[in-house]
């Protein structure tokens, strides 16, 4: 009788423990691996440029993959929205830029390329990552953009993530459910009021 009572009491306890881990584990598994600091928009003659700092490290598995010739693709996404009291926020613009990180065995150099066709080479992985971690002067709002105006208030959002869909197929399969292959930030959001653009040079 005693053992039956003890067993009956343990069932709710086990259920509560199971529910606790069911809720907790996804939060632990999806904790952001990249922190974003100091995001800001600055005016230029041509529009507004975005700068930010990304704080992260590659896992040993990712470092090994790069050293063996696997190209890693990092996608940076930026959005601007405007609040609407009567409906969901209005998305005004969305921008994306892709960076590729690779290693060339013949030259023994790491190469960092952007979607615009620009690339830099580095003797060490650390130097390449240092540049990747500093986003500078990315033009996200053109001068002729009519959706946003200086002096008005907006919400901005920025994120960066390793794009697993661009990995070779065998690596995509291996990356599923493997924390060593996950590298991403949460959306970093902030409010801003756009300053006036710099005067355009006469041409």
PyMOL commands that place a pseudoatom at each C-alpha (Angstrom):
pseudoatom trace, name=CA, resn=UNK, resi=1, chain=A, elem=C, hetatm=0, pos=[0.000, 0.000, 0.000]
pseudoatom trace, name=CA, resn=UNK, resi=2, chain=A, elem=C, hetatm=0, pos=[2.836, 2.305, 0.832]
pseudoatom trace, name=CA, resn=UNK, resi=3, chain=A, elem=C, hetatm=0, pos=[4.631, 1.583, -2.414]
pseudoatom trace, name=CA, resn=UNK, resi=4, chain=A, elem=C, hetatm=0, pos=[1.438, 2.167, -4.409]
pseudoatom trace, name=CA, resn=UNK, resi=5, chain=A, elem=C, hetatm=0, pos=[0.951, 5.563, -2.770]
pseudoatom trace, name=CA, resn=UNK, resi=6, chain=A, elem=C, hetatm=0, pos=[4.560, 6.540, -3.383]
pseudoatom trace, name=CA, resn=UNK, resi=7, chain=A, elem=C, hetatm=0, pos=[4.235, 5.542, -7.003]
pseudoatom trace, name=CA, resn=UNK, resi=8, chain=A, elem=C, hetatm=0, pos=[1.028, 7.549, -7.446]
pseudoatom trace, name=CA, resn=UNK, resi=9, chain=A, elem=C, hetatm=0, pos=[2.705, 10.626, -5.980]
pseudoatom trace, name=CA, resn=UNK, resi=10, chain=A, elem=C, hetatm=0, pos=[5.716, 10.226, -8.271]
pseudoatom trace, name=CA, resn=UNK, resi=11, chain=A, elem=C, hetatm=0, pos=[3.613, 10.336, -11.449]
pseudoatom trace, name=CA, resn=UNK, resi=12, chain=A, elem=C, hetatm=0, pos=[2.638, 14.042, -11.123]
pseudoatom trace, name=CA, resn=UNK, resi=13, chain=A, elem=C, hetatm=0, pos=[6.209, 14.846, -10.148]
pseudoatom trace, name=CA, resn=UNK, resi=14, chain=A, elem=C, hetatm=0, pos=[7.559, 13.072, -13.197]
pseudoatom trace, name=CA, resn=UNK, resi=15, chain=A, elem=C, hetatm=0, pos=[4.972, 14.814, -15.354]
pseudoatom trace, name=CA, resn=UNK, resi=16, chain=A, elem=C, hetatm=0, pos=[5.955, 18.217, -13.993]
pseudoatom trace, name=CA, resn=UNK, resi=17, chain=A, elem=C, hetatm=0, pos=[9.639, 17.442, -14.579]
pseudoatom trace, name=CA, resn=UNK, resi=18, chain=A, elem=C, hetatm=0, pos=[8.915, 16.326, -18.137]
pseudoatom trace, name=CA, resn=UNK, resi=19, chain=A, elem=C, hetatm=0, pos=[6.920, 19.485, -18.855]
pseudoatom trace, name=CA, resn=UNK, resi=20, chain=A, elem=C, hetatm=0, pos=[9.698, 21.600, -17.349]
pseudoatom trace, name=CA, resn=UNK, resi=21, chain=A, elem=C, hetatm=0, pos=[12.320, 20.158, -19.685]
pseudoatom trace, name=CA, resn=UNK, resi=22, chain=A, elem=C, hetatm=0, pos=[9.928, 20.286, -22.624]
pseudoatom trace, name=CA, resn=UNK, resi=23, chain=A, elem=C, hetatm=0, pos=[9.636, 24.046, -22.142]
pseudoatom trace, name=CA, resn=UNK, resi=24, chain=A, elem=C, hetatm=0, pos=[13.248, 24.677, -21.159]
pseudoatom trace, name=CA, resn=UNK, resi=25, chain=A, elem=C, hetatm=0, pos=[15.139, 22.680, -23.764]
pseudoatom trace, name=CA, resn=UNK, resi=26, chain=A, elem=C, hetatm=0, pos=[13.969, 24.630, -26.839]
pseudoatom trace, name=CA, resn=UNK, resi=27, chain=A, elem=C, hetatm=0, pos=[14.989, 27.869, -25.111]
pseudoatom trace, name=CA, resn=UNK, resi=28, chain=A, elem=C, hetatm=0, pos=[18.418, 26.441, -24.337]
pseudoatom trace, name=CA, resn=UNK, resi=29, chain=A, elem=C, hetatm=0, pos=[18.860, 24.941, -27.793]
pseudoatom trace, name=CA, resn=UNK, resi=30, chain=A, elem=C, hetatm=0, pos=[17.973, 28.168, -29.582]
pseudoatom trace, name=CA, resn=UNK, resi=31, chain=A, elem=C, hetatm=0, pos=[19.959, 30.594, -27.456]
pseudoatom trace, name=CA, resn=UNK, resi=32, chain=A, elem=C, hetatm=0, pos=[21.575, 33.135, -29.758]
pseudoatom trace, name=CA, resn=UNK, resi=33, chain=A, elem=C, hetatm=0, pos=[25.241, 32.454, -30.499]
pseudoatom trace, name=CA, resn=UNK, resi=34, chain=A, elem=C, hetatm=0, pos=[25.931, 35.958, -31.900]
pseudoatom trace, name=CA, resn=UNK, resi=35, chain=A, elem=C, hetatm=0, pos=[25.493, 39.215, -29.994]
pseudoatom trace, name=CA, resn=UNK, resi=36, chain=A, elem=C, hetatm=0, pos=[24.894, 42.454, -31.885]
pseudoatom trace, name=CA, resn=UNK, resi=37, chain=A, elem=C, hetatm=0, pos=[26.207, 45.706, -30.400]
pseudoatom trace, name=CA, resn=UNK, resi=38, chain=A, elem=C, hetatm=0, pos=[26.209, 49.389, -31.370]
pseudoatom trace, name=CA, resn=UNK, resi=39, chain=A, elem=C, hetatm=0, pos=[23.867, 49.323, -34.385]
pseudoatom trace, name=CA, resn=UNK, resi=40, chain=A, elem=C, hetatm=0, pos=[23.426, 52.774, -35.891]
pseudoatom trace, name=CA, resn=UNK, resi=41, chain=A, elem=C, hetatm=0, pos=[22.470, 54.547, -39.099]
pseudoatom trace, name=CA, resn=UNK, resi=42, chain=A, elem=C, hetatm=0, pos=[24.521, 57.489, -40.337]
pseudoatom trace, name=CA, resn=UNK, resi=43, chain=A, elem=C, hetatm=0, pos=[23.610, 59.966, -43.083]
pseudoatom trace, name=CA, resn=UNK, resi=44, chain=A, elem=C, hetatm=0, pos=[25.721, 60.384, -46.209]
pseudoatom trace, name=CA, resn=UNK, resi=45, chain=A, elem=C, hetatm=0, pos=[25.316, 62.203, -49.491]
pseudoatom trace, name=CA, resn=UNK, resi=46, chain=A, elem=C, hetatm=0, pos=[23.760, 59.093, -51.057]
pseudoatom trace, name=CA, resn=UNK, resi=47, chain=A, elem=C, hetatm=0, pos=[21.533, 57.851, -48.248]
pseudoatom trace, name=CA, resn=UNK, resi=48, chain=A, elem=C, hetatm=0, pos=[21.967, 56.143, -44.884]
pseudoatom trace, name=CA, resn=UNK, resi=49, chain=A, elem=C, hetatm=0, pos=[24.633, 53.597, -44.028]
pseudoatom trace, name=CA, resn=UNK, resi=50, chain=A, elem=C, hetatm=0, pos=[24.471, 50.983, -41.285]
pseudoatom trace, name=CA, resn=UNK, resi=51, chain=A, elem=C, hetatm=0, pos=[27.254, 50.010, -38.891]
pseudoatom trace, name=CA, resn=UNK, resi=52, chain=A, elem=C, hetatm=0, pos=[27.247, 47.403, -36.108]
pseudoatom trace, name=CA, resn=UNK, resi=53, chain=A, elem=C, hetatm=0, pos=[29.484, 44.966, -34.242]
pseudoatom trace, name=CA, resn=UNK, resi=54, chain=A, elem=C, hetatm=0, pos=[28.950, 41.204, -34.158]
pseudoatom trace, name=CA, resn=UNK, resi=55, chain=A, elem=C, hetatm=0, pos=[30.400, 39.270, -31.239]
pseudoatom trace, name=CA, resn=UNK, resi=56, chain=A, elem=C, hetatm=0, pos=[30.890, 35.554, -31.921]
pseudoatom trace, name=CA, resn=UNK, resi=57, chain=A, elem=C, hetatm=0, pos=[33.338, 32.696, -32.319]
pseudoatom trace, name=CA, resn=UNK, resi=58, chain=A, elem=C, hetatm=0, pos=[33.362, 29.739, -34.679]
pseudoatom trace, name=CA, resn=UNK, resi=59, chain=A, elem=C, hetatm=0, pos=[32.985, 26.331, -33.102]
pseudoatom trace, name=CA, resn=UNK, resi=60, chain=A, elem=C, hetatm=0, pos=[35.878, 23.878, -33.624]
pseudoatom trace, name=CA, resn=UNK, resi=61, chain=A, elem=C, hetatm=0, pos=[33.634, 21.988, -36.061]
pseudoatom trace, name=CA, resn=UNK, resi=62, chain=A, elem=C, hetatm=0, pos=[33.112, 25.103, -38.206]
pseudoatom trace, name=CA, resn=UNK, resi=63, chain=A, elem=C, hetatm=0, pos=[36.821, 26.000, -38.093]
pseudoatom trace, name=CA, resn=UNK, resi=64, chain=A, elem=C, hetatm=0, pos=[37.670, 22.510, -39.282]
pseudoatom trace, name=CA, resn=UNK, resi=65, chain=A, elem=C, hetatm=0, pos=[35.103, 22.706, -42.077]
pseudoatom trace, name=CA, resn=UNK, resi=66, chain=A, elem=C, hetatm=0, pos=[36.555, 25.986, -43.365]
pseudoatom trace, name=CA, resn=UNK, resi=67, chain=A, elem=C, hetatm=0, pos=[40.107, 24.622, -43.211]
pseudoatom trace, name=CA, resn=UNK, resi=68, chain=A, elem=C, hetatm=0, pos=[38.991, 21.674, -45.335]
pseudoatom trace, name=CA, resn=UNK, resi=69, chain=A, elem=C, hetatm=0, pos=[37.580, 23.891, -48.055]
pseudoatom trace, name=CA, resn=UNK, resi=70, chain=A, elem=C, hetatm=0, pos=[33.935, 24.313, -47.052]
pseudoatom trace, name=CA, resn=UNK, resi=71, chain=A, elem=C, hetatm=0, pos=[32.642, 27.820, -47.775]
pseudoatom trace, name=CA, resn=UNK, resi=72, chain=A, elem=C, hetatm=0, pos=[30.561, 29.387, -44.984]
pseudoatom trace, name=CA, resn=UNK, resi=73, chain=A, elem=C, hetatm=0, pos=[27.897, 31.898, -45.964]
pseudoatom trace, name=CA, resn=UNK, resi=74, chain=A, elem=C, hetatm=0, pos=[26.716, 34.536, -43.492]
pseudoatom trace, name=CA, resn=UNK, resi=75, chain=A, elem=C, hetatm=0, pos=[23.547, 36.493, -44.267]
pseudoatom trace, name=CA, resn=UNK, resi=76, chain=A, elem=C, hetatm=0, pos=[22.908, 39.907, -42.713]
pseudoatom trace, name=CA, resn=UNK, resi=77, chain=A, elem=C, hetatm=0, pos=[19.281, 41.110, -42.735]
pseudoatom trace, name=CA, resn=UNK, resi=78, chain=A, elem=C, hetatm=0, pos=[18.029, 44.624, -42.008]
pseudoatom trace, name=CA, resn=UNK, resi=79, chain=A, elem=C, hetatm=0, pos=[14.465, 45.906, -41.794]
pseudoatom trace, name=CA, resn=UNK, resi=80, chain=A, elem=C, hetatm=0, pos=[12.745, 49.199, -41.052]
pseudoatom trace, name=CA, resn=UNK, resi=81, chain=A, elem=C, hetatm=0, pos=[9.147, 49.459, -39.919]
pseudoatom trace, name=CA, resn=UNK, resi=82, chain=A, elem=C, hetatm=0, pos=[6.719, 52.155, -38.800]
pseudoatom trace, name=CA, resn=UNK, resi=83, chain=A, elem=C, hetatm=0, pos=[4.204, 51.733, -35.981]
pseudoatom trace, name=CA, resn=UNK, resi=84, chain=A, elem=C, hetatm=0, pos=[0.497, 51.838, -36.817]
pseudoatom trace, name=CA, resn=UNK, resi=85, chain=A, elem=C, hetatm=0, pos=[-1.999, 52.147, -33.981]
pseudoatom trace, name=CA, resn=UNK, resi=86, chain=A, elem=C, hetatm=0, pos=[-4.787, 50.526, -35.993]
pseudoatom trace, name=CA, resn=UNK, resi=87, chain=A, elem=C, hetatm=0, pos=[-2.921, 47.530, -37.435]
pseudoatom trace, name=CA, resn=UNK, resi=88, chain=A, elem=C, hetatm=0, pos=[0.388, 45.664, -37.511]
pseudoatom trace, name=CA, resn=UNK, resi=89, chain=A, elem=C, hetatm=0, pos=[3.593, 47.652, -38.014]
pseudoatom trace, name=CA, resn=UNK, resi=90, chain=A, elem=C, hetatm=0, pos=[4.186, 48.677, -41.611]
pseudoatom trace, name=CA, resn=UNK, resi=91, chain=A, elem=C, hetatm=0, pos=[7.346, 47.219, -43.150]
pseudoatom trace, name=CA, resn=UNK, resi=92, chain=A, elem=C, hetatm=0, pos=[9.009, 50.008, -45.128]
pseudoatom trace, name=CA, resn=UNK, resi=93, chain=A, elem=C, hetatm=0, pos=[12.122, 48.318, -46.442]
pseudoatom trace, name=CA, resn=UNK, resi=94, chain=A, elem=C, hetatm=0, pos=[14.117, 45.117, -46.171]
pseudoatom trace, name=CA, resn=UNK, resi=95, chain=A, elem=C, hetatm=0, pos=[17.768, 44.561, -47.128]
pseudoatom trace, name=CA, resn=UNK, resi=96, chain=A, elem=C, hetatm=0, pos=[20.016, 41.496, -47.156]
pseudoatom trace, name=CA, resn=UNK, resi=97, chain=A, elem=C, hetatm=0, pos=[23.710, 41.040, -47.765]
pseudoatom trace, name=CA, resn=UNK, resi=98, chain=A, elem=C, hetatm=0, pos=[25.688, 37.783, -47.939]
pseudoatom trace, name=CA, resn=UNK, resi=99, chain=A, elem=C, hetatm=0, pos=[29.309, 37.254, -46.926]
pseudoatom trace, name=CA, resn=UNK, resi=100, chain=A, elem=C, hetatm=0, pos=[31.288, 34.139, -47.790]
pseudoatom trace, name=CA, resn=UNK, resi=101, chain=A, elem=C, hetatm=0, pos=[34.248, 32.879, -45.758]
pseudoatom trace, name=CA, resn=UNK, resi=102, chain=A, elem=C, hetatm=0, pos=[36.608, 30.392, -47.389]
pseudoatom trace, name=CA, resn=UNK, resi=103, chain=A, elem=C, hetatm=0, pos=[40.149, 29.015, -47.198]
pseudoatom trace, name=CA, resn=UNK, resi=104, chain=A, elem=C, hetatm=0, pos=[42.461, 28.551, -50.196]
pseudoatom trace, name=CA, resn=UNK, resi=105, chain=A, elem=C, hetatm=0, pos=[44.987, 25.821, -49.583]
pseudoatom trace, name=CA, resn=UNK, resi=106, chain=A, elem=C, hetatm=0, pos=[47.318, 26.854, -52.429]
pseudoatom trace, name=CA, resn=UNK, resi=107, chain=A, elem=C, hetatm=0, pos=[47.815, 30.390, -51.123]
pseudoatom trace, name=CA, resn=UNK, resi=108, chain=A, elem=C, hetatm=0, pos=[47.191, 29.423, -47.467]
pseudoatom trace, name=CA, resn=UNK, resi=109, chain=A, elem=C, hetatm=0, pos=[44.951, 32.427, -47.073]
pseudoatom trace, name=CA, resn=UNK, resi=110, chain=A, elem=C, hetatm=0, pos=[41.423, 33.012, -45.885]
pseudoatom trace, name=CA, resn=UNK, resi=111, chain=A, elem=C, hetatm=0, pos=[39.104, 34.944, -48.149]
pseudoatom trace, name=CA, resn=UNK, resi=112, chain=A, elem=C, hetatm=0, pos=[36.114, 37.052, -47.139]
pseudoatom trace, name=CA, resn=UNK, resi=113, chain=A, elem=C, hetatm=0, pos=[33.785, 38.131, -49.945]
pseudoatom trace, name=CA, resn=UNK, resi=114, chain=A, elem=C, hetatm=0, pos=[30.610, 40.198, -49.994]
pseudoatom trace, name=CA, resn=UNK, resi=115, chain=A, elem=C, hetatm=0, pos=[27.639, 40.035, -52.319]
pseudoatom trace, name=CA, resn=UNK, resi=116, chain=A, elem=C, hetatm=0, pos=[28.845, 43.145, -54.077]
pseudoatom trace, name=CA, resn=UNK, resi=117, chain=A, elem=C, hetatm=0, pos=[31.851, 41.334, -55.511]
pseudoatom trace, name=CA, resn=UNK, resi=118, chain=A, elem=C, hetatm=0, pos=[34.367, 42.806, -53.071]
pseudoatom trace, name=CA, resn=UNK, resi=119, chain=A, elem=C, hetatm=0, pos=[36.796, 40.471, -51.347]
pseudoatom trace, name=CA, resn=UNK, resi=120, chain=A, elem=C, hetatm=0, pos=[39.722, 40.566, -48.943]
pseudoatom trace, name=CA, resn=UNK, resi=121, chain=A, elem=C, hetatm=0, pos=[42.362, 37.982, -48.098]
pseudoatom trace, name=CA, resn=UNK, resi=122, chain=A, elem=C, hetatm=0, pos=[43.891, 37.289, -44.687]
pseudoatom trace, name=CA, resn=UNK, resi=123, chain=A, elem=C, hetatm=0, pos=[46.779, 35.117, -43.438]
pseudoatom trace, name=CA, resn=UNK, resi=124, chain=A, elem=C, hetatm=0, pos=[44.764, 33.879, -40.422]
pseudoatom trace, name=CA, resn=UNK, resi=125, chain=A, elem=C, hetatm=0, pos=[41.184, 32.941, -39.649]
pseudoatom trace, name=CA, resn=UNK, resi=126, chain=A, elem=C, hetatm=0, pos=[41.150, 35.319, -36.681]
pseudoatom trace, name=CA, resn=UNK, resi=127, chain=A, elem=C, hetatm=0, pos=[41.881, 38.315, -38.900]
pseudoatom trace, name=CA, resn=UNK, resi=128, chain=A, elem=C, hetatm=0, pos=[39.132, 37.338, -41.324]
pseudoatom trace, name=CA, resn=UNK, resi=129, chain=A, elem=C, hetatm=0, pos=[36.609, 36.947, -38.486]
pseudoatom trace, name=CA, resn=UNK, resi=130, chain=A, elem=C, hetatm=0, pos=[37.648, 40.303, -37.022]
pseudoatom trace, name=CA, resn=UNK, resi=131, chain=A, elem=C, hetatm=0, pos=[36.621, 42.018, -40.260]
pseudoatom trace, name=CA, resn=UNK, resi=132, chain=A, elem=C, hetatm=0, pos=[33.429, 39.973, -40.561]
pseudoatom trace, name=CA, resn=UNK, resi=133, chain=A, elem=C, hetatm=0, pos=[32.474, 41.010, -37.030]
pseudoatom trace, name=CA, resn=UNK, resi=134, chain=A, elem=C, hetatm=0, pos=[32.613, 44.714, -37.928]
pseudoatom trace, name=CA, resn=UNK, resi=135, chain=A, elem=C, hetatm=0, pos=[29.806, 45.778, -40.223]
pseudoatom trace, name=CA, resn=UNK, resi=136, chain=A, elem=C, hetatm=0, pos=[30.672, 49.186, -41.585]
pseudoatom trace, name=CA, resn=UNK, resi=137, chain=A, elem=C, hetatm=0, pos=[29.026, 51.632, -43.983]
pseudoatom trace, name=CA, resn=UNK, resi=138, chain=A, elem=C, hetatm=0, pos=[26.472, 49.286, -45.520]
pseudoatom trace, name=CA, resn=UNK, resi=139, chain=A, elem=C, hetatm=0, pos=[24.077, 51.460, -47.498]
pseudoatom trace, name=CA, resn=UNK, resi=140, chain=A, elem=C, hetatm=0, pos=[20.599, 50.314, -46.516]
pseudoatom trace, name=CA, resn=UNK, resi=141, chain=A, elem=C, hetatm=0, pos=[18.573, 53.408, -47.429]
pseudoatom trace, name=CA, resn=UNK, resi=142, chain=A, elem=C, hetatm=0, pos=[19.143, 55.172, -50.749]
pseudoatom trace, name=CA, resn=UNK, resi=143, chain=A, elem=C, hetatm=0, pos=[18.697, 58.914, -51.074]
pseudoatom trace, name=CA, resn=UNK, resi=144, chain=A, elem=C, hetatm=0, pos=[15.795, 58.493, -53.479]
pseudoatom trace, name=CA, resn=UNK, resi=145, chain=A, elem=C, hetatm=0, pos=[13.964, 56.133, -51.090]
pseudoatom trace, name=CA, resn=UNK, resi=146, chain=A, elem=C, hetatm=0, pos=[10.476, 57.585, -50.581]
pseudoatom trace, name=CA, resn=UNK, resi=147, chain=A, elem=C, hetatm=0, pos=[9.285, 55.209, -47.869]
pseudoatom trace, name=CA, resn=UNK, resi=148, chain=A, elem=C, hetatm=0, pos=[11.291, 56.932, -45.123]
pseudoatom trace, name=CA, resn=UNK, resi=149, chain=A, elem=C, hetatm=0, pos=[11.885, 60.588, -44.310]
pseudoatom trace, name=CA, resn=UNK, resi=150, chain=A, elem=C, hetatm=0, pos=[14.347, 62.469, -42.080]
pseudoatom trace, name=CA, resn=UNK, resi=151, chain=A, elem=C, hetatm=0, pos=[12.933, 63.545, -38.721]
pseudoatom trace, name=CA, resn=UNK, resi=152, chain=A, elem=C, hetatm=0, pos=[10.345, 60.764, -38.484]
pseudoatom trace, name=CA, resn=UNK, resi=153, chain=A, elem=C, hetatm=0, pos=[10.484, 57.880, -36.009]
pseudoatom trace, name=CA, resn=UNK, resi=154, chain=A, elem=C, hetatm=0, pos=[11.013, 54.291, -37.083]
pseudoatom trace, name=CA, resn=UNK, resi=155, chain=A, elem=C, hetatm=0, pos=[11.823, 50.840, -35.749]
pseudoatom trace, name=CA, resn=UNK, resi=156, chain=A, elem=C, hetatm=0, pos=[14.957, 49.138, -37.085]
pseudoatom trace, name=CA, resn=UNK, resi=157, chain=A, elem=C, hetatm=0, pos=[15.887, 45.467, -36.842]
pseudoatom trace, name=CA, resn=UNK, resi=158, chain=A, elem=C, hetatm=0, pos=[19.150, 43.683, -37.635]
pseudoatom trace, name=CA, resn=UNK, resi=159, chain=A, elem=C, hetatm=0, pos=[20.300, 40.068, -37.529]
pseudoatom trace, name=CA, resn=UNK, resi=160, chain=A, elem=C, hetatm=0, pos=[23.085, 37.834, -38.853]
pseudoatom trace, name=CA, resn=UNK, resi=161, chain=A, elem=C, hetatm=0, pos=[23.095, 34.074, -39.320]
pseudoatom trace, name=CA, resn=UNK, resi=162, chain=A, elem=C, hetatm=0, pos=[25.081, 31.269, -40.865]
pseudoatom trace, name=CA, resn=UNK, resi=163, chain=A, elem=C, hetatm=0, pos=[23.069, 30.117, -43.882]
pseudoatom trace, name=CA, resn=UNK, resi=164, chain=A, elem=C, hetatm=0, pos=[23.011, 26.330, -43.643]
pseudoatom trace, name=CA, resn=UNK, resi=165, chain=A, elem=C, hetatm=0, pos=[21.047, 26.029, -46.891]
pseudoatom trace, name=CA, resn=UNK, resi=166, chain=A, elem=C, hetatm=0, pos=[24.140, 27.084, -48.866]
pseudoatom trace, name=CA, resn=UNK, resi=167, chain=A, elem=C, hetatm=0, pos=[26.334, 24.347, -47.413]
pseudoatom trace, name=CA, resn=UNK, resi=168, chain=A, elem=C, hetatm=0, pos=[27.089, 21.266, -49.546]
pseudoatom trace, name=CA, resn=UNK, resi=169, chain=A, elem=C, hetatm=0, pos=[24.297, 18.713, -49.200]
pseudoatom trace, name=CA, resn=UNK, resi=170, chain=A, elem=C, hetatm=0, pos=[26.207, 16.235, -46.973]
pseudoatom trace, name=CA, resn=UNK, resi=171, chain=A, elem=C, hetatm=0, pos=[27.028, 19.051, -44.547]
pseudoatom trace, name=CA, resn=UNK, resi=172, chain=A, elem=C, hetatm=0, pos=[23.405, 20.239, -44.513]
pseudoatom trace, name=CA, resn=UNK, resi=173, chain=A, elem=C, hetatm=0, pos=[22.305, 16.791, -43.358]
pseudoatom trace, name=CA, resn=UNK, resi=174, chain=A, elem=C, hetatm=0, pos=[25.033, 16.688, -40.716]
pseudoatom trace, name=CA, resn=UNK, resi=175, chain=A, elem=C, hetatm=0, pos=[24.102, 20.168, -39.487]
pseudoatom trace, name=CA, resn=UNK, resi=176, chain=A, elem=C, hetatm=0, pos=[20.476, 19.266, -38.752]
pseudoatom trace, name=CA, resn=UNK, resi=177, chain=A, elem=C, hetatm=0, pos=[20.006, 19.291, -34.999]
pseudoatom trace, name=CA, resn=UNK, resi=178, chain=A, elem=C, hetatm=0, pos=[23.745, 19.765, -34.411]
pseudoatom trace, name=CA, resn=UNK, resi=179, chain=A, elem=C, hetatm=0, pos=[24.512, 22.757, -32.199]
pseudoatom trace, name=CA, resn=UNK, resi=180, chain=A, elem=C, hetatm=0, pos=[28.091, 22.936, -33.513]
pseudoatom trace, name=CA, resn=UNK, resi=181, chain=A, elem=C, hetatm=0, pos=[26.724, 24.086, -36.862]
pseudoatom trace, name=CA, resn=UNK, resi=182, chain=A, elem=C, hetatm=0, pos=[24.278, 26.686, -35.569]
pseudoatom trace, name=CA, resn=UNK, resi=183, chain=A, elem=C, hetatm=0, pos=[25.473, 30.261, -35.561]
pseudoatom trace, name=CA, resn=UNK, resi=184, chain=A, elem=C, hetatm=0, pos=[22.907, 33.040, -35.493]
pseudoatom trace, name=CA, resn=UNK, resi=185, chain=A, elem=C, hetatm=0, pos=[21.748, 36.113, -33.639]
pseudoatom trace, name=CA, resn=UNK, resi=186, chain=A, elem=C, hetatm=0, pos=[18.326, 37.155, -32.477]
pseudoatom trace, name=CA, resn=UNK, resi=187, chain=A, elem=C, hetatm=0, pos=[16.787, 40.184, -34.128]
pseudoatom trace, name=CA, resn=UNK, resi=188, chain=A, elem=C, hetatm=0, pos=[18.375, 43.306, -32.637]
pseudoatom trace, name=CA, resn=UNK, resi=189, chain=A, elem=C, hetatm=0, pos=[15.713, 46.016, -32.589]
pseudoatom trace, name=CA, resn=UNK, resi=190, chain=A, elem=C, hetatm=0, pos=[15.902, 49.701, -31.769]
pseudoatom trace, name=CA, resn=UNK, resi=191, chain=A, elem=C, hetatm=0, pos=[14.024, 52.950, -32.333]
pseudoatom trace, name=CA, resn=UNK, resi=192, chain=A, elem=C, hetatm=0, pos=[15.495, 55.814, -34.295]
pseudoatom trace, name=CA, resn=UNK, resi=193, chain=A, elem=C, hetatm=0, pos=[14.755, 59.171, -35.814]
pseudoatom trace, name=CA, resn=UNK, resi=194, chain=A, elem=C, hetatm=0, pos=[16.573, 59.661, -39.093]
pseudoatom trace, name=CA, resn=UNK, resi=195, chain=A, elem=C, hetatm=0, pos=[18.843, 62.726, -39.193]
pseudoatom trace, name=CA, resn=UNK, resi=196, chain=A, elem=C, hetatm=0, pos=[18.945, 64.960, -42.248]
pseudoatom trace, name=CA, resn=UNK, resi=197, chain=A, elem=C, hetatm=0, pos=[20.985, 63.709, -45.192]
pseudoatom trace, name=CA, resn=UNK, resi=198, chain=A, elem=C, hetatm=0, pos=[24.238, 65.417, -46.067]
pseudoatom trace, name=CA, resn=UNK, resi=199, chain=A, elem=C, hetatm=0, pos=[24.003, 67.892, -48.937]
pseudoatom trace, name=CA, resn=UNK, resi=200, chain=A, elem=C, hetatm=0, pos=[24.572, 66.245, -52.302]
pseudoatom trace, name=CA, resn=UNK, resi=201, chain=A, elem=C, hetatm=0, pos=[27.619, 67.446, -54.193]
pseudoatom trace, name=CA, resn=UNK, resi=202, chain=A, elem=C, hetatm=0, pos=[26.855, 69.380, -57.316]
pseudoatom trace, name=CA, resn=UNK, resi=203, chain=A, elem=C, hetatm=0, pos=[27.869, 67.457, -60.458]
for i in range(1, 203): cmd.bond("trace and resi %d" % i, "trace and resi %d" % (i + 1))
show_as sticks, trace
zoom trace
